[in-house]
Amino acid sequence: MATQTETATGTGELDGNWRAGVIGGVAGALVMGALVLAMNAPTLAVAIPSLYALAPPPSPGLGMVVHVSHGAVLGVVFAALVDMSGVRTPTKRVGLGIAWGVATWIGLAALVMPLWLSAVGSPASPPFPNFAPPSLLWHAVYGAVLGAVYVATEDAV
């Protein structure tokens, strides 16, 4: 008596395009960074680089490098979310980007960042939790740009 076993194997291909996620994340972080500089420069010049002991002294350039790096990584996570969500229409993907921006505001900016800054002794440590409305705006804009650029580049890269 013979037994036969069949194994289903996938190709490992994902619908989410990580390259488009990186490009969208960088674009979103640059636009968000410009808003932060215009509305509250110390956030970018002191708080963000303080996460990695790069400030003080204030350094908007280092803050932007750190911020854009975070944006790129979070863009890759967004690409995975696109894949897992099954969202296919461009408008809904931009909406998913905005939702992702809001989620990063809640989880990272409002909860993790204040604890992290306090732990490293940053002079820019905000209260915990830090549900600052301007930061919500900045993160929603990040997500909108991320989603729009993702949609625009996902088939090109």
C-alpha positions as a Markdown table, in Angstrom:
| # | Residue | x | y | z |
|---|---|---|---|---|
| 1 | Met | 0.0 | 0.0 | 0.0 |
| 2 | Ala | 1.6 | 3.2 | -1.1 |
| 3 | Thr | 0.9 | 6.6 | 0.3 |
| 4 | Gln | 1.4 | 9.8 | -1.6 |
| 5 | Thr | 1.8 | 13.2 | 0.1 |
| 6 | Glu | 1.3 | 16.4 | -1.8 |
| 7 | Thr | 2.8 | 19.6 | -0.5 |
| 8 | Ala | 1.5 | 22.9 | -1.6 |
| 9 | Thr | 4.3 | 25.4 | -2.0 |
| 10 | Gly | 3.8 | 29.1 | -2.5 |
| 11 | Thr | 6.1 | 31.3 | -4.5 |
| 12 | Gly | 6.8 | 33.6 | -1.5 |
| 13 | Glu | 5.6 | 36.5 | -3.6 |
| 14 | Leu | 3.6 | 39.2 | -1.7 |
| 15 | Asp | 1.2 | 41.7 | -3.2 |
| 16 | Gly | 2.7 | 44.4 | -1.0 |
| 17 | Asn | 5.6 | 46.2 | -2.8 |
| 18 | Trp | 8.3 | 46.9 | -0.2 |
| 19 | Arg | 10.2 | 49.2 | -2.6 |
| 20 | Ala | 7.1 | 51.4 | -3.0 |
| 21 | Gly | 6.8 | 51.3 | 0.8 |
| 22 | Val | 10.3 | 52.6 | 1.2 |
| 23 | Ile | 9.7 | 55.4 | -1.4 |
| 24 | Gly | 6.4 | 56.3 | 0.1 |
| 25 | Gly | 7.7 | 56.2 | 3.6 |
| 26 | Val | 10.6 | 58.5 | 2.7 |
| 27 | Ala | 8.3 | 60.9 | 0.9 |
| 28 | Gly | 5.8 | 61.0 | 3.7 |
| 29 | Ala | 8.6 | 61.5 | 6.3 |
| 30 | Leu | 10.1 | 64.4 | 4.3 |
| 31 | Val | 6.7 | 66.1 | 4.0 |
| 32 | Met | 6.0 | 65.4 | 7.7 |
| 33 | Gly | 9.4 | 66.7 | 8.7 |
| 34 | Ala | 8.8 | 69.9 | 6.8 |
| 35 | Leu | 5.6 | 70.4 | 8.8 |
| 36 | Val | 7.3 | 69.6 | 12.1 |
| 37 | Leu | 10.0 | 72.2 | 11.3 |
| 38 | Ala | 7.4 | 74.8 | 10.5 |
| 39 | Met | 5.2 | 74.1 | 13.5 |
| 40 | Asn | 7.6 | 72.9 | 16.2 |
| 41 | Ala | 11.2 | 72.8 | 15.2 |
| 42 | Pro | 12.5 | 71.5 | 18.6 |
| 43 | Thr | 10.7 | 68.2 | 18.0 |
| 44 | Leu | 12.8 | 67.5 | 15.0 |
| 45 | Ala | 16.0 | 69.3 | 16.2 |
| 46 | Val | 16.1 | 67.8 | 19.8 |
| 47 | Ala | 13.5 | 65.2 | 20.6 |
| 48 | Ile | 14.0 | 62.9 | 17.6 |
| 49 | Pro | 17.8 | 62.9 | 17.6 |
| 50 | Ser | 17.7 | 62.5 | 21.4 |
| 51 | Leu | 16.3 | 59.0 | 20.8 |
| 52 | Tyr | 19.7 | 57.9 | 19.7 |
| 53 | Ala | 21.8 | 60.3 | 21.9 |
| 54 | Leu | 22.5 | 62.6 | 18.9 |
| 55 | Ala | 21.2 | 65.7 | 20.7 |
| 56 | Pro | 21.7 | 68.1 | 22.4 |
| 57 | Pro | 22.9 | 70.2 | 20.9 |
| 58 | Pro | 19.9 | 70.8 | 18.6 |
| 59 | Ser | 20.4 | 69.3 | 15.2 |
| 60 | Pro | 17.6 | 69.5 | 12.7 |
| 61 | Gly | 19.7 | 67.8 | 10.1 |
| 62 | Leu | 20.3 | 64.7 | 12.2 |
| 63 | Gly | 16.7 | 64.8 | 13.4 |
| 64 | Met | 15.6 | 64.7 | 9.7 |
| 65 | Val | 17.9 | 61.8 | 8.9 |
| 66 | Val | 16.6 | 59.8 | 11.9 |
| 67 | His | 13.0 | 60.7 | 11.0 |
| 68 | Val | 13.3 | 59.8 | 7.4 |
| 69 | Ser | 14.9 | 56.5 | 8.3 |
| 70 | His | 12.0 | 55.7 | 10.6 |
| 71 | Gly | 9.6 | 56.7 | 7.8 |
| 72 | Ala | 11.3 | 54.3 | 5.4 |
| 73 | Val | 11.1 | 51.4 | 7.8 |
| 74 | Leu | 7.4 | 52.1 | 8.6 |
| 75 | Gly | 6.8 | 52.3 | 4.9 |
| 76 | Val | 7.9 | 48.7 | 4.5 |
| 77 | Val | 5.6 | 47.7 | 7.3 |
| 78 | Phe | 2.8 | 49.6 | 5.5 |
| 79 | Ala | 3.6 | 47.5 | 2.3 |
| 80 | Ala | 3.1 | 44.3 | 4.4 |
| 81 | Leu | -0.2 | 45.7 | 5.7 |
| 82 | Val | -1.3 | 46.4 | 2.2 |
| 83 | Asp | -0.6 | 42.8 | 1.4 |
| 84 | Met | -2.4 | 41.4 | 4.4 |
| 85 | Ser | -5.4 | 43.7 | 4.1 |
| 86 | Gly | -6.6 | 42.7 | 0.7 |
| 87 | Val | -7.2 | 46.4 | 0.0 |
| 88 | Arg | -6.9 | 46.9 | -3.8 |
| 89 | Thr | -8.4 | 50.3 | -4.8 |
| 90 | Pro | -6.1 | 53.3 | -4.8 |
| 91 | Thr | -8.5 | 55.4 | -2.7 |
| 92 | Lys | -8.7 | 52.7 | 0.0 |
| 93 | Arg | -4.9 | 52.3 | 0.0 |
| 94 | Val | -4.5 | 56.0 | 0.6 |
| 95 | Gly | -7.1 | 55.7 | 3.4 |
| 96 | Leu | -5.1 | 52.7 | 4.8 |
| 97 | Gly | -2.0 | 55.0 | 4.7 |
| 98 | Ile | -3.8 | 57.6 | 6.8 |
| 99 | Ala | -5.0 | 54.9 | 9.2 |
| 100 | Trp | -1.4 | 53.7 | 9.5 |
| 101 | Gly | -0.2 | 57.2 | 10.1 |
| 102 | Val | -2.7 | 57.6 | 13.0 |
| 103 | Ala | -1.7 | 54.2 | 14.3 |
| 104 | Thr | 2.0 | 55.2 | 14.4 |
| 105 | Trp | 0.9 | 58.4 | 16.2 |
| 106 | Ile | -0.8 | 56.4 | 18.9 |
| 107 | Gly | 1.7 | 53.6 | 19.3 |
| 108 | Leu | 5.0 | 55.3 | 18.6 |
| 109 | Ala | 4.7 | 59.1 | 19.1 |
| 110 | Ala | 2.2 | 59.2 | 22.0 |
| 111 | Leu | 3.3 | 56.1 | 23.9 |
| 112 | Val | 6.7 | 54.8 | 23.0 |
| 113 | Met | 8.5 | 58.1 | 22.3 |
| 114 | Pro | 7.8 | 59.7 | 25.7 |
| 115 | Leu | 9.0 | 56.6 | 27.5 |
| 116 | Trp | 12.1 | 56.3 | 25.4 |
| 117 | Leu | 13.1 | 59.9 | 25.7 |
| 118 | Ser | 12.6 | 59.7 | 29.5 |
| 119 | Ala | 14.7 | 56.6 | 29.7 |
| 120 | Val | 17.6 | 58.3 | 27.8 |
| 121 | Gly | 17.3 | 61.5 | 29.9 |
| 122 | Ser | 16.4 | 63.7 | 27.0 |
| 123 | Pro | 15.7 | 67.4 | 27.8 |
| 124 | Ala | 12.9 | 67.1 | 25.3 |
| 125 | Ser | 11.0 | 64.4 | 27.1 |
| 126 | Pro | 7.3 | 65.1 | 26.8 |
| 127 | Pro | 4.7 | 63.9 | 29.4 |
| 128 | Phe | 3.3 | 60.3 | 29.1 |
| 129 | Pro | 1.1 | 59.7 | 27.3 |
| 130 | Asn | 1.6 | 62.5 | 24.7 |
| 131 | Phe | -1.5 | 62.7 | 22.6 |
| 132 | Ala | -0.6 | 66.1 | 21.1 |
| 133 | Pro | -3.0 | 67.2 | 18.3 |
| 134 | Pro | -0.3 | 68.7 | 16.1 |
| 135 | Ser | 1.5 | 65.4 | 16.1 |
| 136 | Leu | -1.7 | 63.7 | 15.0 |
| 137 | Leu | -1.9 | 66.0 | 12.1 |
| 138 | Trp | 1.8 | 65.4 | 11.2 |
| 139 | His | 1.3 | 61.6 | 11.3 |
| 140 | Ala | -1.9 | 61.7 | 9.3 |
| 141 | Val | -0.1 | 63.7 | 6.6 |
| 142 | Tyr | 2.7 | 61.2 | 6.7 |
| 143 | Gly | 0.2 | 58.4 | 6.1 |
| 144 | Ala | -1.6 | 60.2 | 3.3 |
| 145 | Val | 1.6 | 60.9 | 1.4 |
| 146 | Leu | 2.8 | 57.4 | 2.1 |
| 147 | Gly | -0.4 | 55.9 | 0.7 |
| 148 | Ala | -0.5 | 58.2 | -2.3 |
| 149 | Val | 3.2 | 57.6 | -3.3 |
| 150 | Tyr | 2.8 | 53.9 | -2.7 |
| 151 | Val | -0.1 | 53.8 | -5.1 |
| 152 | Ala | 1.8 | 55.9 | -7.6 |
| 153 | Thr | 4.9 | 53.8 | -7.5 |
| 154 | Glu | 3.8 | 50.2 | -6.7 |
| 155 | Asp | 3.7 | 49.1 | -10.3 |
| 156 | Ala | 6.8 | 51.1 | -11.4 |
| 157 | Val | 9.4 | 49.8 | -8.9 |
